[in-house]
Amino acid sequence: MVTRVDVTPAAAGMMRQLREQHGPLMFHQSGGCCDGSSPMCYLEGEFRTGQSDVLLESLAVEGVPEPITFWMSAAQFELWKHTHLTVDVVPGRGAGFSLEAPEGVRFLIRSRLLTEEELASLRD
């Protein structure tokens, strides 16, 4: 199955930890500079999404009872719609509003271009 977003084992581990500590999670990937271009992890529903956002994926993470939604602003999606995203986690301080910040780590995006076959599958 073709997806737009995947997670590394390390990111999945952090998501399980954050889910246990805080409850259901969501991500929002916006455009911009600095931390604005990082994936931000929130409690599900804490970041209000609307018509200006696109749901890229409902992530199934082993050990997390519900899907973790991954959103992006529609304007950013227009620029990134040809890209596969992988959520990873690395040591270091990220954005103060993202749930992982107090843990001494930050989520980041690793990306690659989607293949023509993947793009065709996602359009179907």
PyRosetta script that sets phi, psi and omega in degrees:
from pyrosetta import init, pose_from_sequence

init()
pose = pose_from_sequence("MVTRVDVTPAAAGMMRQLREQHGPLMFHQSGGCCDGSSPMCYLEGEFRTGQSDVLLESLAVEGVPEPITFWMSAAQFELWKHTHLTVDVVPGRGAGFSLEAPEGVRFLIRSRLLTEEELASLRD")
pose.set_psi(1, 132.6)
pose.set_omega(1, -179.1)
pose.set_phi(2, -84.2)
pose.set_psi(2, 134.3)
pose.set_omega(2, 177.9)
pose.set_phi(3, -125.3)
pose.set_psi(3, 159.6)
pose.set_omega(3, 174.0)
pose.set_phi(4, -91.7)
pose.set_psi(4, -23.9)
pose.set_omega(4, -175.5)
pose.set_phi(5, -137.8)
pose.set_psi(5, 134.1)
pose.set_omega(5, 172.1)
pose.set_phi(6, -128.3)
pose.set_psi(6, 172.1)
pose.set_omega(6, 177.6)
pose.set_phi(7, -130.3)
pose.set_psi(7, 147.8)
pose.set_omega(7, 174.7)
pose.set_phi(8, -77.8)
pose.set_psi(8, 161.6)
pose.set_omega(8, 175.8)
pose.set_phi(9, -56.8)
pose.set_psi(9, -38.9)
pose.set_omega(9, 179.1)
pose.set_phi(10, -64.4)
pose.set_psi(10, -43.0)
pose.set_omega(10, 178.4)
pose.set_phi(11, -65.0)
pose.set_psi(11, -40.2)
pose.set_omega(11, 178.0)
pose.set_phi(12, -60.8)
pose.set_psi(12, -40.1)
pose.set_omega(12, 177.6)
pose.set_phi(13, -61.7)
pose.set_psi(13, -43.3)
pose.set_omega(13, 178.1)
pose.set_phi(14, -66.4)
pose.set_psi(14, -37.8)
pose.set_omega(14, 178.1)
pose.set_phi(15, -63.4)
pose.set_psi(15, -41.6)
pose.set_omega(15, 177.3)
pose.set_phi(16, -61.2)
pose.set_psi(16, -43.8)
pose.set_omega(16, 179.8)
pose.set_phi(17, -62.6)
pose.set_psi(17, -46.5)
pose.set_omega(17, -179.7)
pose.set_phi(18, -65.7)
pose.set_psi(18, -37.6)
pose.set_omega(18, 177.6)
pose.set_phi(19, -62.2)
pose.set_psi(19, -42.9)
pose.set_omega(19, 179.9)
pose.set_phi(20, -64.4)
pose.set_psi(20, -38.5)
pose.set_omega(20, -177.9)
pose.set_phi(21, -77.2)
pose.set_psi(21, -37.3)
pose.set_omega(21, -167.5)
pose.set_phi(22, -118.9)
pose.set_psi(22, -25.5)
pose.set_omega(22, -174.6)
pose.set_phi(23, 111.9)
pose.set_psi(23, -167.8)
pose.set_omega(23, -177.2)
pose.set_phi(24, -56.6)
pose.set_psi(24, 142.8)
pose.set_omega(24, -173.3)
pose.set_phi(25, -116.8)
pose.set_psi(25, 163.2)
pose.set_omega(25, 171.0)
pose.set_phi(26, -148.2)
pose.set_psi(26, 160.0)
pose.set_omega(26, 173.5)
pose.set_phi(27, -122.2)
pose.set_psi(27, 150.0)
pose.set_omega(27, 169.6)
pose.set_phi(28, -135.1)
pose.set_psi(28, 127.6)
pose.set_omega(28, 178.4)
pose.set_phi(29, -109.9)
pose.set_psi(29, 110.0)
pose.set_omega(29, 178.5)
pose.set_phi(30, -106.8)
pose.set_psi(30, 171.7)
pose.set_omega(30, 175.0)
pose.set_phi(31, -87.6)
pose.set_psi(31, -178.7)
pose.set_omega(31, 176.3)
pose.set_phi(32, 120.4)
pose.set_psi(32, -173.1)
pose.set_omega(32, -178.1)
pose.set_phi(33, -104.3)
pose.set_psi(33, 170.3)
pose.set_omega(33, 175.3)
pose.set_phi(34, 54.5)
pose.set_psi(34, -132.8)
pose.set_omega(34, -178.7)
pose.set_phi(35, -68.9)
pose.set_psi(35, -15.4)
pose.set_omega(35, 178.6)
pose.set_phi(36, -65.4)
pose.set_psi(36, -16.0)
pose.set_omega(36, 178.2)
pose.set_phi(37, -102.4)
pose.set_psi(37, 9.3)
pose.set_omega(37, 177.1)
pose.set_phi(38, -96.5)
pose.set_psi(38, 151.9)
pose.set_omega(38, 174.2)
pose.set_phi(39, -71.3)
pose.set_psi(39, 129.3)
pose.set_omega(39, -178.0)
pose.set_phi(40, -104.7)
pose.set_psi(40, 129.2)
pose.set_omega(40, -179.6)
pose.set_phi(41, -100.8)
pose.set_psi(41, 127.2)
pose.set_omega(41, -178.9)
pose.set_phi(42, -130.5)
pose.set_psi(42, 167.7)
pose.set_omega(42, 166.3)
pose.set_phi(43, -65.7)
pose.set_psi(43, 141.8)
pose.set_omega(43, 179.6)
pose.set_phi(44, -52.5)
pose.set_psi(44, 126.7)
pose.set_omega(44, 178.5)
pose.set_phi(45, 86.6)
pose.set_psi(45, -10.1)
pose.set_omega(45, -179.8)
pose.set_phi(46, -69.4)
pose.set_psi(46, -35.1)
pose.set_omega(46, 174.3)
pose.set_phi(47, -96.9)
pose.set_psi(47, 119.8)
pose.set_omega(47, -176.5)
pose.set_phi(48, -78.4)
pose.set_psi(48, 122.6)
pose.set_omega(48, 176.0)
pose.set_phi(49, -103.2)
pose.set_psi(49, 158.3)
pose.set_omega(49, -179.5)
pose.set_phi(50, -156.0)
pose.set_psi(50, -155.7)
pose.set_omega(50, -177.1)
pose.set_phi(51, -66.2)
pose.set_psi(51, -16.1)
pose.set_omega(51, 178.9)
pose.set_phi(52, -90.6)
pose.set_psi(52, 11.4)
pose.set_omega(52, 179.5)
pose.set_phi(53, -125.8)
pose.set_psi(53, 152.9)
pose.set_omega(53, 179.9)
pose.set_phi(54, -121.4)
pose.set_psi(54, 130.3)
pose.set_omega(54, 173.6)
pose.set_phi(55, -81.2)
pose.set_psi(55, 110.0)
pose.set_omega(55, -178.5)
pose.set_phi(56, -82.0)
pose.set_psi(56, -37.5)
pose.set_omega(56, -174.1)
pose.set_phi(57, -161.7)
pose.set_psi(57, 149.7)
pose.set_omega(57, 166.3)
pose.set_phi(58, -110.0)
pose.set_psi(58, 101.6)
pose.set_omega(58, -171.8)
pose.set_phi(59, -76.0)
pose.set_psi(59, 129.0)
pose.set_omega(59, 173.0)
pose.set_phi(60, -96.8)
pose.set_psi(60, 108.6)
pose.set_omega(60, -178.8)
pose.set_phi(61, -110.8)
pose.set_psi(61, 122.5)
pose.set_omega(61, -179.3)
pose.set_phi(62, -54.8)
pose.set_psi(62, 131.4)
pose.set_omega(62, -179.7)
pose.set_phi(63, 90.5)
pose.set_psi(63, -4.9)
pose.set_omega(63, 176.1)
pose.set_phi(64, -109.9)
pose.set_psi(64, 121.0)
pose.set_omega(64, -170.9)
pose.set_phi(65, -68.2)
pose.set_psi(65, -22.6)
pose.set_omega(65, -179.6)
pose.set_phi(66, -126.2)
pose.set_psi(66, 158.9)
pose.set_omega(66, 177.2)
pose.set_phi(67, -61.9)
pose.set_psi(67, 149.0)
pose.set_omega(67, 173.8)
pose.set_phi(68, -103.7)
pose.set_psi(68, 114.4)
pose.set_omega(68, -176.8)
pose.set_phi(69, -76.6)
pose.set_psi(69, 144.8)
pose.set_omega(69, 179.6)
pose.set_phi(70, -126.3)
pose.set_psi(70, 112.2)
pose.set_omega(70, -175.4)
pose.set_phi(71, -110.1)
pose.set_psi(71, 157.6)
pose.set_omega(71, 174.9)
pose.set_phi(72, -145.0)
pose.set_psi(72, 147.3)
pose.set_omega(72, 175.5)
pose.set_phi(73, -62.3)
pose.set_psi(73, 144.4)
pose.set_omega(73, -178.4)
pose.set_phi(74, -60.2)
pose.set_psi(74, -37.9)
pose.set_omega(74, 179.3)
pose.set_phi(75, -63.9)
pose.set_psi(75, -41.9)
pose.set_omega(75, 178.2)
pose.set_phi(76, -68.0)
pose.set_psi(76, -39.0)
pose.set_omega(76, 179.3)
pose.set_phi(77, -59.6)
pose.set_psi(77, -37.6)
pose.set_omega(77, 177.8)
pose.set_phi(78, -57.4)
pose.set_psi(78, -34.6)
pose.set_omega(78, 178.7)
pose.set_phi(79, -81.3)
pose.set_psi(79, -29.9)
pose.set_omega(79, -172.8)
pose.set_phi(80, -108.5)
pose.set_psi(80, 6.1)
pose.set_omega(80, -172.9)
pose.set_phi(81, -62.4)
pose.set_psi(81, -16.9)
pose.set_omega(81, 178.8)
pose.set_phi(82, -95.0)
pose.set_psi(82, 10.1)
pose.set_omega(82, -170.8)
pose.set_phi(83, -116.4)
pose.set_psi(83, 137.4)
pose.set_omega(83, 171.3)
pose.set_phi(84, -93.6)
pose.set_psi(84, 133.0)
pose.set_omega(84, -177.6)
pose.set_phi(85, -110.0)
pose.set_psi(85, 139.6)
pose.set_omega(85, 172.8)
pose.set_phi(86, -123.2)
pose.set_psi(86, 121.1)
pose.set_omega(86, 177.5)
pose.set_phi(87, -81.3)
pose.set_psi(87, 127.9)
pose.set_omega(87, 177.0)
pose.set_phi(88, -127.2)
pose.set_psi(88, 171.1)
pose.set_omega(88, 176.7)
pose.set_phi(89, -133.6)
pose.set_psi(89, 137.9)
pose.set_omega(89, -178.6)
pose.set_phi(90, -135.8)
pose.set_psi(90, 158.0)
pose.set_omega(90, 175.9)
pose.set_phi(91, -64.0)
pose.set_psi(91, 148.3)
pose.set_omega(91, 177.4)
pose.set_phi(92, 127.8)
pose.set_psi(92, 162.0)
pose.set_omega(92, -177.7)
pose.set_phi(93, -91.0)
pose.set_psi(93, 127.2)
pose.set_omega(93, 176.9)
pose.set_phi(94, -106.7)
pose.set_psi(94, -144.9)
pose.set_omega(94, -177.5)
pose.set_phi(95, -69.7)
pose.set_psi(95, 140.9)
pose.set_omega(95, -179.4)
pose.set_phi(96, -67.7)
pose.set_psi(96, -19.6)
pose.set_omega(96, -177.4)
pose.set_phi(97, -90.8)
pose.set_psi(97, -12.2)
pose.set_omega(97, -178.4)
pose.set_phi(98, -85.2)
pose.set_psi(98, 137.8)
pose.set_omega(98, -171.7)
pose.set_phi(99, -59.2)
pose.set_psi(99, -25.2)
pose.set_omega(99, -177.1)
pose.set_phi(100, -80.6)
pose.set_psi(100, -14.2)
pose.set_omega(100, -173.9)
pose.set_phi(101, -52.1)
pose.set_psi(101, -44.8)
pose.set_omega(101, -179.9)
pose.set_phi(102, -67.0)
pose.set_psi(102, -13.4)
pose.set_omega(102, -178.5)
pose.set_phi(103, -84.3)
pose.set_psi(103, -3.3)
pose.set_omega(103, 180.0)
pose.set_phi(104, 79.3)
pose.set_psi(104, 18.7)
pose.set_omega(104, 178.2)
pose.set_phi(105, -132.9)
pose.set_psi(105, 169.6)
pose.set_omega(105, 174.8)
pose.set_phi(106, -144.0)
pose.set_psi(106, 144.1)
pose.set_omega(106, 173.2)
pose.set_phi(107, -77.3)
pose.set_psi(107, 147.3)
pose.set_omega(107, 172.9)
pose.set_phi(108, -144.5)
pose.set_psi(108, 166.5)
pose.set_omega(108, -178.5)
pose.set_phi(109, -108.2)
pose.set_psi(109, 131.9)
pose.set_omega(109, 168.1)
pose.set_phi(110, -109.0)
pose.set_psi(110, 138.3)
pose.set_omega(110, -174.1)
pose.set_phi(111, -134.3)
pose.set_psi(111, 159.0)
pose.set_omega(111, 173.5)
pose.set_phi(112, -149.7)
pose.set_psi(112, 159.8)
pose.set_omega(112, 176.0)
pose.set_phi(113, -72.9)
pose.set_psi(113, 140.6)
pose.set_omega(113, 172.5)
pose.set_phi(114, -71.0)
pose.set_psi(114, 145.4)
pose.set_omega(114, 176.1)
pose.set_phi(115, -74.6)
pose.set_psi(115, 164.6)
pose.set_omega(115, 176.8)
pose.set_phi(116, -59.1)
pose.set_psi(116, -38.4)
pose.set_omega(116, 179.0)
pose.set_phi(117, -65.5)
pose.set_psi(117, -42.2)
pose.set_omega(117, 178.1)
pose.set_phi(118, -63.8)
pose.set_psi(118, -44.0)
pose.set_omega(118, 178.6)
pose.set_phi(119, -60.4)
pose.set_psi(119, -43.4)
pose.set_omega(119, 178.8)
pose.set_phi(120, -62.7)
pose.set_psi(120, -41.5)
pose.set_omega(120, 179.5)
pose.set_phi(121, -64.1)
pose.set_psi(121, -38.9)
pose.set_omega(121, -179.4)
pose.set_phi(122, -71.1)
pose.set_psi(122, -25.8)
pose.set_omega(122, 178.3)
pose.set_phi(123, -77.4)
pose.set_psi(123, -23.6)
pose.set_omega(123, -177.3)
pose.set_phi(124, -70.6)
pose.dump_pdb("model.pdb")
